[in-house]
Amino acid sequence: MPDSLGELLRSIAANVRRLRRRRSLTQEQLAERAGMDLSYLQRIERADTNLSMAKLDSLAQALAVAPGALLRTARLPALRRGRPSKRTSRA
């Protein structure tokens, strides 16, 4: 378990983002499922805000994981600015 509040918030942010992407959810879709404002979810994913246990539980339910899965040690990847590049599939 992370040893400081900042590390804990960064781990939660990384886990929320990873699980959201793994389930092919947009931030808007996850915010709606968790019953929270989009801007609040965005602050959680940037580790810019502290969240209550109730919000942690709401996120866990929306992502279909145990709340403890969001508390596991994880790292936020470097933030890439700009538009995502289009992936092209090759046959």
C-alpha positions in Angstrom: 0.0 0.0 0.0 1.3 3.5 -0.8 2.8 5.3 2.2 1.6 8.9 1.5 -1.7 10.5 0.5 -0.2 11.7 -2.7 1.0 8.3 -3.7 -2.4 6.8 -2.8 -4.3 9.3 -4.9 -1.9 8.6 -7.9 -2.5 4.9 -7.5 -6.2 5.3 -7.4 -6.0 7.6 -10.5 -3.9 5.1 -12.4 -6.2 2.2 -11.5 -9.4 4.1 -12.4 -7.9 5.1 -15.8 -6.5 1.6 -16.6 -9.8 -0.1 -15.7 -11.9 2.4 -17.5 -9.8 2.0 -20.7 -9.8 -1.8 -20.3 -13.6 -1.7 -20.3 -13.6 0.7 -23.3 -15.5 3.4 -21.4 -15.1 7.1 -21.9 -14.8 9.4 -19.0 -18.3 10.6 -19.6 -19.7 7.0 -19.5 -17.9 6.2 -16.3 -18.9 9.4 -14.6 -22.5 8.7 -15.5 -22.4 5.1 -14.3 -20.7 6.2 -11.0 -23.2 9.0 -10.5 -20.6 11.8 -10.5 -19.8 14.9 -12.4 -17.4 14.5 -15.4 -15.1 17.2 -14.1 -14.8 15.4 -10.7 -13.9 12.1 -12.4 -11.3 14.0 -14.5 -9.8 15.4 -11.3 -9.7 11.9 -9.8 -7.9 10.5 -12.9 -5.3 13.3 -12.6 -4.9 12.7 -8.9 -5.9 16.3 -8.3 -8.6 15.6 -5.7 -9.2 13.6 -2.6 -12.2 11.3 -2.8 -14.5 9.9 -0.1 -15.0 6.2 0.5 -18.5 6.6 -0.9 -17.1 7.9 -4.2 -14.4 5.2 -4.2 -17.2 2.6 -3.8 -19.3 4.1 -6.6 -16.3 4.0 -8.9 -15.6 0.4 -8.0 -19.2 -0.6 -8.6 -19.3 1.2 -12.0 -16.1 -0.6 -13.0 -17.3 -3.9 -11.6 -14.3 -4.4 -9.3 -13.8 -4.6 -5.5 -12.9 -1.3 -4.0 -9.5 -2.7 -3.0 -8.6 -3.0 -6.7 -8.6 0.8 -6.9 -6.2 1.0 -3.9 -3.4 -1.2 -5.3 -0.1 0.4 -6.0 0.1 1.7 -9.6 1.7 4.4 -11.6 0.2 7.1 -13.7 1.6 7.0 -17.2 3.1 10.2 -18.7 0.3 12.4 -20.0 0.3 12.7 -23.8 -1.1 16.0 -25.0 -3.0 16.5 -28.3 -5.3 14.4 -30.3 -4.8 10.6 -30.2 -3.4 9.2 -33.4 -5.7 7.1 -35.5 -4.8 3.4 -35.5 -4.9 1.7 -38.9 -5.3 -2.0 -39.2 -3.3 -3.9 -41.7 -4.5 -7.0 -43.3 
